[in-house]
């Protein structure tokens, strides 16, 4: 297992380099000018100086290598300085947003808590709901619980989140007035009252995303459980006199979790980038909205960094899923 993990880590390095090069080239070749939205009264020679100050006068390969250095070396050192109060990164050039002229890492750090509060919480809730629903639906196939679970899962999976979000806003915010329609990112939880306000404004976006995630994961969980419940080893375990709860929760569930782990692990990166529409609907000031704003403003450094962070997360959690395979199923031998 250690050799396999080390080999996958080494393989991830060229994979991420290829992804970073593709992202960099696609955004560099895309049409757009960072000074196009500036007032027309600015003289052309001043525009050219601004363009050069943004590093656009350098050759393409120099800009790519500089961005790699900033992303993998300079930014982590600045994060270390911010966490421990050191000054190792003093004087190191950071990735600067063309739109705000601020370091991209600082802006992302400001947005991550909002994303984790809403989208991260929705994913955790969705997984916690989906697993028992999938297990019970498979064990009691064609029962009323299975029928209702299938109906709710199909609704949650087929209805887009932007429609569900708008529908909840109309019903529970506009008509009933139970929940706020706009997420207040300036709210700080300091006491019980502020906690209740935070819970109220999180309720609708968390429900929308949790319903979508739970619908997908519960379907995988149900299908995987059904495949294993009919296997010979289950009949053998029952014939040997094992208790039904031990057969289902220990033997069947462990083997059934193998494909579900992949779905759950690969779904984690979507926590950071997959809820763009929902964040837009509820005005959550998270990473998804930041990416949309950067695309509209032609903020290439911000889009490059955010897109590459999503790619890193996908590679990382793919590796975690492969490692969990070996922990769940000892028959898998990687070495």
Rosetta blueprint (number, residue, H / E / L):
1 X L
2 X H
3 X H
4 X H
5 X H
6 X H
7 X H
8 X H
9 X H
10 X H
11 X H
12 X H
13 X H
14 X H
15 X H
16 X H
17 X H
18 X H
19 X H
20 X H
21 X H
22 X H
23 X H
24 X H
25 X H
26 X H
27 X H
28 X H
29 X H
30 X L
31 X L
32 X L
33 X L
34 X L
35 X L
36 X L
37 X L
38 X L
39 X L
40 X L
41 X L
42 X L
43 X L
44 X H
45 X H
46 X H
47 X H
48 X H
49 X H
50 X H
51 X H
52 X H
53 X H
54 X L
55 X L
56 X L
57 X L
58 X L
59 X L
60 X H
61 X H
62 X H
63 X H
64 X H
65 X H
66 X H
67 X H
68 X H
69 X H
70 X H
71 X H
72 X H
73 X H
74 X H
75 X H
76 X H
77 X H
78 X H
79 X H
80 X H
81 X H
82 X H
83 X H
84 X H
85 X L
86 X L
87 X L
88 X L
89 X L
90 X L
91 X L
92 X L
93 X L
94 X L
95 X L
96 X E
97 X L
98 X L
99 X L
100 X L
101 X L
102 X L
103 X E
104 X H
105 X H
106 X H
107 X H
108 X H
109 X H
110 X H
111 X H
112 X H
113 X H
114 X H
115 X H
116 X H
117 X H
118 X H
119 X H
120 X H
121 X H
122 X H
123 X H
124 X H
125 X H
126 X H
127 X H
128 X H
129 X H
130 X H
131 X H
132 X H
133 X H
134 X H
135 X H
136 X H
137 X H
138 X H
139 X H
140 X L
141 X L
142 X L
143 X L
144 X H
145 X H
146 X H
147 X H
148 X H
149 X H
150 X H
151 X H
152 X H
153 X H
154 X H
155 X H
156 X H
157 X H
158 X H
159 X L
160 X L
161 X H
162 X H
163 X H
164 X H
165 X H
166 X H
167 X H
168 X H
169 X H
170 X H
171 X H
172 X H
173 X H
174 X H
175 X H
176 X L
177 X L
178 X L
179 X L
180 X L
181 X L
182 X L
183 X L
184 X L
185 X L
186 X L
187 X L
188 X L
189 X L
190 X L
191 X L
192 X H
193 X H
194 X H
195 X H
196 X H
197 X H
198 X H
199 X H
200 X H
201 X H
202 X H
203 X H
204 X H
205 X H
206 X H
207 X H
208 X H
209 X H
210 X H
211 X H
212 X H
213 X H
214 X H
215 X H
216 X H
217 X H
218 X H
219 X H
220 X H
221 X H
222 X H
223 X H
224 X H
225 X H
226 X H
227 X H
228 X H
229 X H
230 X L
231 X L
232 X H
233 X H
234 X H
235 X H
236 X H
237 X H
238 X H
239 X H
240 X L
241 X L
242 X L
243 X L
244 X H
245 X H
246 X H
247 X H
248 X H
249 X H
250 X H
251 X H
252 X H
253 X H
254 X H
255 X H
256 X H
257 X H
258 X H
259 X H
260 X H
261 X H
262 X H
263 X H
264 X H
265 X H
266 X H
267 X H
268 X H
269 X H
270 X H
271 X H
272 X H
273 X H
274 X L
275 X L
276 X H
277 X H
278 X H
279 X H
280 X H
281 X H
282 X H
283 X L
284 X L
285 X L
286 X L
287 X H
288 X H
289 X H
290 X H
291 X H
292 X H
293 X H
294 X H
295 X H
296 X H
297 X L
298 X L
299 X L
300 X H
301 X H
302 X H
303 X H
304 X H
305 X H
306 X H
307 X H
308 X H
309 X H
310 X H
311 X H
312 X H
313 X H
314 X H
315 X H
316 X H
317 X H
318 X H
319 X H
320 X H
321 X H
322 X H
323 X H
324 X H
325 X H
326 X H
327 X H
328 X H
329 X L
330 X L
331 X L
332 X L
333 X L
334 X L
335 X L
